[in-house]
Amino acid sequence: MSIIEVKSLKQFHDMISSSKHTLLLWIKPWCPYCALMEGRYKEVAASGMFKKVAFAIVDLEEQKEIAEEVEIIGIPKADLFRNGKRIARIEGLTEQGEFEAWLLRTINEKSDPVAVHRLDKLGLMSRSTETLPSYACEIGKSQAMCIGKFEDRRKRPLIFPKNRKAFVDLEPNCVFQPTEGDNGILIGRANDDASYFDIILWNSPQDNPGKVYFSIDFMPDPVKKARFESAVFQVTVAEDSADESHSPLTIHDLYPTDEDDMVDRSVFMSGPEDGDAVPEDDALSVFSSIYEGSRPRGRNTTTTVRGHGINSPTAAWTFTVRDSPSARYGLAAHYDMYITLPTTKRVWLQFTSKAVLVKGEERKHKTTLRIGTIEKPYERIMDLSAVLRSA
């Protein structure tokens, strides 16, 4: 049986007003559970078990008029209509057998004994819909999944500015749903030509869902003899509710703090020099700049990292290079931080960051790269619903 793609508000009203059962699957293209549910939905439609049901799909991103009228929150979701009334609903990602059993029970389809017998043998006919799994993208109407977009500025102005304009957030209030084994998502990046710094958001469900991690990478352009000499990162956290309100969360713990502020890092620079040693394996905390005909050499740089914000909704870290001969190498390439929060399904994050970049042999050219501002910070939502359900 073919599936109808609803293309207008009129078509939607015509279908649900029919005396025949009409089953509508509500989806959005960015929802991973929707893609899985759509495949199972098509299998059910093609099975031939439900010849008296018209199967249809509504893309709520494309059909704005329908979305405004029905105000669906939480997808995927399927509604069964007859004579203009919704008579049943099933929510979330559902196994195909469970879905078929729900539909059979709902429409009282006793005319297909083969199908009923098959589901009965599987133990599906007697189950209550309340016990069905409900993995869904519990996301508001205007929110999309984060994919890591960022603004890239490759052309410098003729006059080197001291303070660069803040970079534009291309994914405001997007939603990140961490899974086991993923490497997080890029939530901010600022660059000046080939020099840049970026921020990664990640979570380790098997460790502690309430522990939210951030990584910052500093990648100066070695050709321009650039380095980052200082940086600041600040984040405010709150609980994101269905009504889009934000109740502040209290940070129970964070790392690093003032007590853990001295960090020695190995930094690769270019060109051989007597007495230099090359670290054997420091992939997370080094950057490499290798000129033609030279070999990388190792230098130690000591940075001071100070973090504070325990028992408040805002954490902040500062990164500075200690005044020492190694200061000319700047900040190291990689830093990890985390905050520990109370168990929350959806965490709303508002953050800003800035880093001071210097260039040239004499370090005369200096500029500040900014990710967000106090007036217009970046915003993200970390959805831990699925993680907490599987815990």
C-alpha positions as CSV (number, residue, x, y, z in Angstrom):
1,M,0.0,0.0,0.0
2,S,1.4,3.4,-1.0
3,I,1.9,6.2,1.6
4,I,0.5,9.6,0.9
5,E,2.7,12.7,1.5
6,V,0.4,15.4,2.7
7,K,1.2,18.6,0.8
8,S,-1.4,21.1,1.9
9,L,-3.7,22.1,4.8
10,K,-6.7,21.4,2.6
11,Q,-5.5,17.9,1.8
12,F,-4.9,17.3,5.5
13,H,-8.5,18.2,6.4
14,D,-9.9,16.2,3.5
15,M,-8.1,13.1,4.6
16,I,-9.0,13.2,8.3
17,S,-12.6,13.9,7.5
18,S,-12.9,10.6,5.6
19,S,-15.1,7.8,7.0
20,K,-12.1,5.6,6.4
21,H,-9.4,5.3,9.0
22,T,-6.5,7.6,8.2
23,L,-3.2,7.2,10.0
24,L,-0.8,10.2,10.0
25,L,2.8,10.0,10.9
26,W,4.3,13.3,12.1
27,I,8.0,13.8,11.4
28,K,10.7,16.4,11.0
29,P,13.8,15.8,8.7
30,W,16.4,16.5,11.5
31,C,14.9,14.0,14.0
32,P,16.9,10.7,14.1
33,Y,14.0,8.8,15.6
34,C,11.7,10.1,12.9
35,A,13.9,8.5,10.2
36,L,13.9,5.2,11.9
37,M,10.1,5.3,12.6
38,E,9.4,6.3,9.0
39,G,11.1,3.1,7.8
40,R,9.1,0.9,10.1
41,Y,5.9,2.8,9.2
42,K,6.5,2.1,5.5
43,E,7.0,-1.6,6.3
44,V,3.7,-1.7,8.1
45,A,1.9,0.0,5.2
46,A,3.5,-2.4,2.7
47,S,2.6,-5.5,4.8
48,G,-1.0,-5.6,3.4
49,M,-2.4,-6.2,6.9
50,F,-4.3,-2.9,7.0
51,K,-6.2,-2.5,3.8
52,K,-8.9,-0.3,5.4
53,V,-6.3,2.3,6.6
54,A,-5.0,5.2,4.5
55,F,-1.3,5.8,5.5
56,A,0.0,9.3,5.3
57,I,3.1,11.3,6.4
58,V,3.3,14.9,7.3
59,D,6.6,16.7,7.3
60,L,6.0,19.5,9.9
61,E,9.0,21.5,8.6
62,E,7.6,21.7,5.1
63,Q,3.9,22.1,6.0
64,K,4.0,25.2,8.2
65,E,0.3,25.8,8.1
66,I,-0.5,22.3,9.3
67,A,2.2,22.6,12.0
68,E,0.7,25.8,13.3
69,E,-2.8,24.2,13.5
70,V,-2.0,20.9,15.1
71,E,0.9,22.2,17.4
72,I,2.6,18.8,17.6
73,I,5.3,18.7,20.4
74,G,7.4,15.6,20.6
75,I,8.1,13.5,17.5
76,P,7.8,11.0,15.9
77,K,4.1,10.6,16.6
78,A,1.2,8.8,14.8
79,D,-2.4,9.8,15.0
80,L,-5.4,7.8,13.8
81,F,-8.3,9.8,12.5
82,R,-11.9,8.9,11.4
83,N,-14.7,11.3,10.5
84,G,-12.6,14.3,11.4
85,K,-11.8,13.1,14.9
86,R,-8.6,11.7,16.3
87,I,-9.4,8.4,17.9
88,A,-5.9,7.2,18.9
89,R,-2.3,8.3,19.2
90,I,1.0,6.5,19.7
91,E,4.2,8.4,20.5
92,G,7.9,7.9,20.0
93,L,10.1,5.3,18.3
94,T,8.2,2.0,18.3
95,E,9.2,-1.5,17.2
96,Q,7.3,-2.6,14.1
97,G,5.5,-5.5,15.9
98,E,4.4,-3.2,18.7
99,F,3.2,-0.7,16.2
100,E,1.2,-3.3,14.3
101,A,-0.3,-4.6,17.5
102,W,-1.4,-1.1,18.6
103,L,-3.0,-0.4,15.2
104,L,-4.8,-3.8,15.2
105,R,-6.2,-3.2,18.7
106,T,-7.2,0.3,17.9
107,I,-9.2,-0.3,14.8
108,N,-10.4,-3.7,16.1
109,E,-9.2,-5.4,12.9
110,K,-10.6,-8.9,13.5
111,S,-11.0,-9.7,9.8
112,D,-7.4,-10.8,9.4
113,P,-7.0,-13.9,11.6
114,V,-3.6,-14.6,10.2
115,A,-2.2,-11.3,11.3
116,V,-3.9,-11.5,14.7
117,H,-2.6,-15.0,15.2
118,R,1.0,-13.9,14.3
119,L,0.9,-11.0,16.7
120,D,-0.7,-13.1,19.4
121,K,2.1,-15.7,19.2
122,L,4.6,-12.9,19.7
123,G,2.7,-11.8,22.8
124,L,1.9,-8.4,21.4
125,M,-1.9,-8.4,21.2
126,S,-2.4,-8.2,24.9
127,R,0.0,-5.4,25.7
128,S,-1.1,-2.0,26.8
129,T,0.0,1.0,24.8
130,E,1.2,2.5,28.0
131,T,4.1,0.0,28.1
132,L,5.3,0.8,24.6
133,P,8.7,2.5,24.3
134,S,8.6,6.2,23.7
135,Y,11.9,7.3,22.2
136,A,11.1,10.7,20.7
137,C,12.7,14.0,19.8
138,E,11.1,16.1,22.5
139,I,12.0,19.3,20.8
140,G,10.0,22.6,20.3
141,K,8.7,23.8,17.0
142,S,11.6,26.0,16.0
143,Q,14.5,23.8,17.2
144,A,16.8,21.7,15.0
145,M,19.5,19.2,15.7
146,C,23.0,20.6,16.0
147,I,25.3,19.7,13.1
148,G,28.3,21.9,14.0
149,K,27.9,24.9,11.6
150,F,30.3,27.8,12.0
151,E,31.2,31.1,10.4
152,D,34.5,31.0,8.5
153,R,36.3,34.3,7.8
154,R,39.2,33.9,5.4
155,K,39.7,37.4,4.1
156,R,41.4,39.9,6.4
157,P,40.7,43.6,6.2
158,L,43.4,45.9,5.0
159,I,43.8,47.5,8.4
160,F,44.4,44.9,11.1
161,P,41.7,45.5,13.7
162,K,42.4,45.2,17.4
163,N,39.0,43.7,18.2
164,R,37.2,41.5,15.7
165,K,33.5,41.5,15.4
166,A,31.9,38.6,17.2
167,F,31.2,35.6,15.1
168,V,27.6,34.8,14.2
169,D,25.9,31.8,15.8
170,L,24.6,29.8,12.8
171,E,22.7,27.3,15.0
172,P,21.0,29.2,17.9
173,N,19.2,26.9,20.3
174,C,19.9,23.8,18.3
175,V,19.6,20.5,20.2
176,F,22.5,18.0,20.8
177,Q,21.6,14.5,21.7
178,P,24.7,12.7,23.0
179,T,25.1,8.9,22.5
180,E,27.7,6.5,23.7
181,G,30.9,6.6,21.7
182,D,30.3,9.9,19.9
183,N,32.9,12.6,20.0
184,G,30.6,15.5,20.8
185,I,29.6,18.4,18.7
186,L,31.2,21.7,17.6
187,I,29.3,24.5,19.3
188,G,31.6,27.5,18.4
189,R,34.5,28.5,16.3
190,A,36.3,31.8,15.6
191,N,39.2,32.3,13.2
192,D,41.5,34.9,11.7
193,D,42.8,33.5,8.4
194,A,44.2,30.1,9.2
195,S,44.4,30.7,13.0
196,Y,41.3,29.6,15.0
197,F,40.0,28.3,18.3
198,D,36.9,26.2,18.8
199,I,34.7,24.7,21.5
200,I,33.4,21.1,21.6
201,L,30.4,20.0,23.8
202,W,30.2,16.4,24.8
203,N,28.8,14.0,27.3
204,S,29.8,10.5,28.6
205,P,26.6,8.6,29.3
206,Q,28.4,5.6,30.7
207,D,30.3,7.8,33.2
208,N,27.7,10.3,34.5
209,P,24.9,11.9,32.4
210,G,25.0,14.9,34.7
211,K,28.6,15.6,33.8
212,V,28.8,18.0,30.9
213,Y,32.2,18.3,29.2
214,F,33.8,21.1,27.1
215,S,37.0,21.0,25.1
216,I,38.7,24.0,23.7
217,D,41.3,23.8,20.9
218,F,43.7,26.6,20.0
219,M,45.3,26.3,16.6
220,P,47.5,29.3,15.6
221,D,48.9,29.6,12.1
222,P,52.6,28.7,12.3
223,V,53.4,30.4,9.0
224,K,52.3,33.8,10.5
225,K,54.3,33.0,13.7
226,A,51.0,33.3,15.6
227,R,50.1,32.2,19.1
228,F,47.2,32.5,21.5
229,E,48.3,34.2,24.7
230,S,45.0,34.2,26.7
231,A,41.4,33.1,26.6
232,V,38.2,33.2,28.6
233,F,35.2,30.7,28.4
234,Q,32.0,31.2,30.4
235,V,28.8,29.1,30.4
236,T,25.5,29.5,32.2
237,V,23.2,26.4,32.6
238,A,19.5,26.0,33.1
239,E,16.8,23.4,32.8
240,D,15.0,23.7,29.4
241,S,11.2,23.1,29.9
242,A,8.4,22.3,27.4
243,D,7.2,25.9,27.7
244,E,10.7,27.1,26.7
245,S,11.3,28.6,30.2
246,H,14.8,28.3,31.7
247,S,15.1,27.4,35.4
248,P,18.7,27.9,36.6
249,L,20.7,24.8,37.6
250,T,23.2,24.7,40.3
251,I,26.7,23.5,39.4
252,H,27.8,20.9,41.9
253,D,31.4,20.5,40.7
254,L,33.7,21.7,38.0
255,Y,37.2,21.1,36.7
256,P,39.7,22.6,36.6
257,T,39.4,24.9,39.6
258,D,41.9,27.3,41.1
259,E,43.4,24.4,43.0
260,D,44.2,22.7,39.7
261,D,45.5,25.8,37.9
262,M,49.0,24.9,36.9
263,V,49.0,22.9,33.7
264,D,52.2,21.9,31.9
265,R,51.7,21.2,28.2
266,S,54.0,20.0,25.4
267,V,53.9,22.2,22.3
268,F,55.4,21.3,18.9
269,M,57.2,24.1,17.2
270,S,59.2,24.1,13.9
271,G,62.9,23.8,13.2
272,P,65.6,21.9,15.1
273,E,67.2,23.4,18.1
274,D,69.9,22.0,20.4
275,G,68.6,20.3,23.5
276,D,65.0,20.0,22.3
277,A,63.2,16.8,22.9
278,V,60.2,15.6,21.0
279,P,57.3,14.0,23.0
280,E,56.6,10.5,21.9
281,D,52.8,10.6,22.2
282,D,50.9,13.7,23.3
283,A,48.2,13.8,20.6
284,L,45.6,15.6,22.7
285,S,47.7,18.5,23.9
286,V,49.9,19.4,21.0
287,F,49.8,21.2,17.7
288,S,52.2,20.6,14.9
289,S,53.8,23.1,12.5
290,I,56.3,21.5,10.2
291,Y,58.0,23.6,7.6
292,E,59.5,22.0,4.5
293,G,62.9,20.5,5.3
294,S,62.6,20.7,9.1
295,R,61.6,18.4,11.8
296,P,59.2,19.1,14.7
297,R,60.7,19.8,18.1
298,G,59.2,19.9,21.5
299,R,58.9,22.7,24.0
300,N,57.1,22.8,27.3
301,T,54.8,25.7,28.0
302,T,53.1,26.3,31.3
303,T,49.6,27.9,31.4
304,T,47.5,28.9,34.3
305,V,43.9,27.7,34.1
306,R,41.5,29.1,36.7
307,G,37.9,27.9,37.0
308,H,35.1,29.0,39.3
309,G,31.3,28.8,39.6
310,I,30.5,25.9,42.0
311,N,27.1,26.4,43.7
312,S,26.0,28.8,41.0
313,P,24.5,28.5,37.5
314,T,27.6,30.0,35.8
315,A,31.0,28.6,35.3
316,A,34.0,30.5,33.9
317,W,37.6,29.5,33.1
318,T,40.5,31.8,32.2
319,F,43.6,30.6,30.3
320,T,46.8,32.5,30.5
321,V,50.5,31.8,29.6
322,R,52.8,32.1,32.6
323,D,55.6,34.6,32.3
324,S,58.5,32.3,31.4
325,P,60.8,31.7,28.4
326,S,58.2,29.2,27.1
327,A,55.5,32.0,27.0
328,R,56.4,32.7,23.4
329,Y,54.8,29.5,22.4
330,G,51.4,30.5,23.7
331,L,48.5,28.4,24.9
332,A,48.6,24.6,24.3
333,A,46.5,23.1,21.6
334,H,43.9,21.3,23.8
335,Y,42.1,21.8,27.1
336,D,39.3,19.8,28.7
337,M,36.8,21.1,31.3
338,Y,33.6,19.8,32.9
339,I,30.8,20.8,35.1
340,T,28.6,18.4,37.1
341,L,24.9,19.2,37.2
342,P,21.8,17.6,38.9
343,T,20.0,15.0,36.8
344,T,18.1,16.9,34.1
345,K,16.5,15.7,30.8
346,R,17.3,18.9,28.9
347,V,20.1,21.3,29.7
348,W,20.0,24.8,28.2
349,L,23.4,26.3,27.8
350,Q,24.3,30.0,27.1
351,F,28.0,30.7,26.6
352,T,30.6,33.2,25.4
353,S,34.3,32.9,24.8
354,K,37.1,35.1,23.6
355,A,40.8,34.5,22.8
356,V,43.7,37.0,22.3
357,L,45.8,36.1,19.2
358,V,49.2,37.7,18.5
359,K,51.2,37.5,15.2
360,G,54.6,38.2,13.9
361,E,58.1,37.8,15.1
362,E,57.9,40.8,17.4
363,R,54.3,40.0,18.4
364,K,53.1,43.5,17.4
365,H,49.8,42.4,15.8
366,K,47.2,41.5,18.3
367,T,43.5,40.8,17.9
368,T,40.7,39.4,20.0
369,L,38.5,36.7,18.5
370,R,35.0,36.4,20.0
371,I,32.4,33.6,20.1
372,G,29.3,35.4,21.2
373,T,29.0,38.5,23.4
374,I,27.4,39.3,26.8
375,E,24.5,41.0,24.8
376,K,24.2,38.1,22.4
377,P,25.7,34.8,23.7
378,Y,25.5,31.5,21.9
379,E,22.8,29.1,23.0
380,R,22.5,25.3,22.8
381,I,20.3,22.5,24.3
382,M,21.7,19.2,25.4
383,D,18.9,16.6,25.3
384,L,19.6,13.7,27.7
385,S,16.2,12.1,27.6
386,A,17.3,9.0,25.7
387,V,20.4,8.6,27.8
388,L,18.4,8.8,31.1
389,R,15.8,6.3,29.8
390,S,18.5,3.7,29.0
391,A,20.4,4.2,32.3
